[in-house]
């Protein structure tokens, strides 16, 4: 599933959602799979992954770990 990305640095929960998607375009699909269907919302894009997870009742560290696994960054 993971495409080659220019940035192989792991994703952390304090990163801004917009920055994650810019650096790792496939992250958008992974985030939608875990229940974050509103990631294209301008307000959501300015939140950290931790803040976005809190709104959706998700554990930010688990989501970051899942992103890193699915995108082969970890």
Beta strands, then each sheet from edge to edge (+ up, - down):
end
